[in-house]
C-alpha cells in the first residue's frame, strides 16, 4: 500500500513539474530557438509580418510612448492615442526627429466611457492599421476605502472597456479585410493573483488575461496574432507611488529597455509573455507558490516597497 502511494505521489510530482516547466519555458525556449538556431536572414521584420501601420493607446508616457518609438525604429508608421494633446505632439516630434515614418495623433480620454470609441474609429477608418497595442491603463495603488465612485468607474472604463472595445473593433476589422495583423493587450504581472491595496487594478488585469487568451483562439483561424503582454515592474509614472521602483534595477527596467525587448518578442511571435527576460525569471519564481501564499507574499512586498503615506 505504501509503495503504491509513494509511486503515485512520485508520478504526480513529476507531472506537476512538467506542467510547471511547460508553462514557464514554452515562450523562452521558442524565442531562444528563433534567435540562436534559425537563420536570422529568414526572420521576417515587423513590417514584413504585419504591415506598415500601428496604433498605440496610452502612448503619451511610459511603456506606450517607448513602444511607439521602438515600432517607429522598425519602420512602422504609428498612430499615437491618448488624452493629452501636448504630450502626444511632443512624442510625435521625438519620433520625427529620429525616424522617417508617418505619425498621427488621436486625442481620446478613455475615462469618458463609450463615446470615445466612435471617435477613434472615425479617426482610424482610412488607415491600413495592422498592429493594435492596447496599452492604456490606470492604476490606483491605495486601499479600496480610499477610492471614490468616480475613480473606480474611470479605472474600469480605462482598463477593462478600452481593451474590450478596441480588441473587438480591430478583430472584426482585420477579419473583414483578411489582414493577418496583431493585437497586443498589455496586462500586468498582477494578473497572477489578487493584490491588496491595488485590488481594482489587479482584477482588471486578470480580466485582460482571461479575455486575451480566449481571443487568441478566436483569432488564430484568421491568421491574426493576439499577444498577452504582462510586464512586472517597469520605471513608469504608474509606479510613482514607490521611490524604490522608480530607481529601477535588474528586474525593473526602464520603459525604453522594456519596450525594445517587448517589440522584439512581438516580431518573433510570442503569444503570452512578460516581454522581458528577467520578468520571465520572476514569474517562474513566484509561481512556485500557490496563489493564496502568493497573495500574502505580494501584500508584504507591496507594503514594504510603497511609500505608505500614499496607500
N, C-alpha and C positions, 0 to 999 in steps of 0.2 A: 504493500500500500504506500509506504513512504517512498519507495523507489519510483513508483508511478507518479506520485505527486511531484517529486523532485524533477522527473523528466518533463512533466507538463509545465512546471514553472520555468525550466530551462528554455523550452521552446517558446513559451510566452514571452520571456525576456528577450530572446533572440528576435522574435517577430517585432516586438516594440522597438528594439534598437534599429532594426532595418527600416521600420516606418519613420523613425526619427531621422536617420541618415537620408532617406529619400526626400523628406520634406525640406531639409536644410542644405543638402548638397546638390539637388537637382539643378538649380539655376547656376551656382558657381561652377559645377563641372561642365555644364553646357557652354558657359562663357569661356572657360579655360580651353576647351576643345576648339572653339571657334578661333580663339586668339593665338593658340600655340600650335595647333595641329593643322588646321585648314590653311590653304594658300591665301594670304592677305589680298592678292590680286583678284580673287574670286568673290571677295566680300563686297556686297552692294553698299553704296553710300546711302545715307538717309534720303537724299533727293532721288536716287535711282529706285529705292524701295517704295517710297510713299508719295513722291511728288514735291512740288516746289513751294507750297504754302502751308503755314501752320497758324493756329490760333491758340493763344495762351491767356488764360484768365489769371487775375491776380498778379499781373506782370509789371506792376509799378515798383515792387520791392522784393527782396529776399529771393527764394528759390525761383519764383515765377520770372522775375527780372533776369536772373542769371541763366535760366533755362532758355528764355527767348534769345539772349545774346549768344549762347552756345549754338542754338539752332541756326542763327544768322551766320555764325562762323562756318557752319556746314553748308552754306549756300542756300538756306531756306528763307524765303520771304515770310515775314511774321506780322500777324495782327495782334496788337497789344490791347488787352481788355482789362480795365479796372475803373475805379470811380474817380481817381484823382488825375485830372487832365494835365496839370502842371508836371507831375511826376512822369506820366506817360510820355509827354513831349520830351522830357529830359532823357528817358530811356531810348526813345526813337533817335534822338540826336547822337547818343553814345553809339548806337548800332550803326548809324550812317557814317560816323567818323572812322569806324573800324572795318565795316563790311560793305560790299557793293550789292546789297539786296534791297528790296522794297519793304516799306513798313506802312502800317495803317493803325491808327488808334481808334478805339471804340470806348466811349465813356459809358460805364454801366455800374450801377450800385446794386449789388445783389441783395442787400438788406431790404430793398424795396418790394420784394415779392415778385409775383408772376408777371407784372407788366414789363419787366426788364427783358424778357426773352423775345417778345415780338420785336423790340428794338434791335437786339443783337442779330436776330435772323434777317431783318431788313438790311442791316449793315454788311452782312457777310454773304448775302444772296448771290452776288456776281463774282465772288472769288472762288477759285478752284481749291478750296482748303481740303487737305487730305490728312492732316495731323491736328488733333484737338488735345490740348493739355488742360485738363480740369484741375487747376492748381489753387484757385481762390479758396481761402479759408479764414476762419475767425476763431480765436482762442479766448477762453475765459478761465484763466488759472486761479480761480477763487472757489471757496465753498459755495454750494448751491444757495445757501441762505443769503448770500450777498448779490445774487443775480436777480436783476429786475425782470419783469414780464417782457419788456421791450428787448432787453439784451438776449433773453432766451429765444425769442422769436427771430431776432436778427441772426443768431448763430445757426438756427435750423434753416432759415432761408439761404444762408451763405454756404453752409457745409453740406446740407442734405439736398435742398431743392436744386442748387446750381449743378451739382454732379448728375442729378437725375434728369433734369430738363435738357441740359446740353448734350448728355450722352444719348438720350432719346432722339433729339433732333439730328445729331450728326450720324447716328447709326442709321436712321431712316434715310438721310440724305446720301450717305455713302452707298448704302444698299441700292437705292433707286438709280444712282448714277453708275453703279457697278465699279466703283473705285475701291481698290484694296488699300485703304488708308489705315490710320492708327488712332485709337482713343486711349489717352493716358490719364488715369484717375489717380490723383495724388492723395494718398491716405496718410497714415502715421503709424509708428510702432505702437502707439496706444491702442490700436485695434485689437491687440492680442489679449488684453484683459481690461476690466474696469479700472478707472483711475480716480480715486478720491481726490477732491479739490480740482479736478478737471473732468467731472462726470459727464457733462453735456458734450464736451469736445471729444472725449474718448468714445462715447456712444455714437456720435455722428461718424467717426472713423470706422467703427465696427459695421455701421450701415454701409459705408463706402466699400469696405472689403467684401461683404456679402453680395452687394449689388454688382460689383465689378466682376467677381468670379463667376456669377451667373451669366452676366452679359458676354463673357468670353465664349461660353458655349453657344449662345445665340448668334454671335457674330462670326465665329470661325468658319461655318459653311460658306460664307460670302467672301472669305479672304481678308476680313477686317481684323486687324490685330488690336486686342484690348489688353492694356497693361495695368496691373495694380502696382503702384509705386508707393512704398511705405517707409519713408525716412524716419530714422530716430532723431536725436537732437542735432540741429544744424544752427549755426550762428545766424539767426534772423530775428527780425523785430518781434515775431510772435513769441519768442522765448526771452524777451527782455525783463521778465519777472525774476530772472536769476542772473546775477553777475558771474556765477561760476560757468554757466552755459555760454554766456556771451564772451568769455575769454577763449573759448574753443579748446581744441586739443586733438589727440589722435583719433578719438571716437566722436569728436564734434567738429566736423569740417566747416569751412566757410561755405557760403552759398555758391560761390564760384566753383570751388573744388567739387562740391556735391553735384552741381548741375553738369559739369564736364563728365563725371562718372555716369550719371543717370542717362544723359543723352547717348553716350556710348552703348549703354545697355539696351536702350531702345533700338538703336541701329542693329545690334546683334540679336534682337528678337526675344529678349527676356520678357516673360509674361507675368511673373509675380516676383517682385524683388524689392529690397530696401533701397536699392540703387547705389550703394556704396559698400566697398569690400569690408570695411571694419564693422559696418552695421549688420552684415551677414553674420559675422562672428558674434556680435552682441546678441542677436536674436537666437542664435543656436544656444548660447549660454543661458539666457533667461528661460527658454522653452524647455529646459531640462526639468523645471519645476512645474507642478500642477497649477492651474490658473488661480486657485484660491490662495496658494502660497505666493504666487507672483503678485497678486493684489497687495498683499502685506509688504512684499519687498518694494514694490513701486511706491506705495504710500510712504514708507520710511525714506526711500531715496528722494522722493519728490519734496517732502517736508524738509529734508536736510539741505537740498540744493537751492530751494526757493528763498527769496527774500521775504520772510514770514509776515512782515507788516503788510504785504500786498495780498495775502491769502484771505 
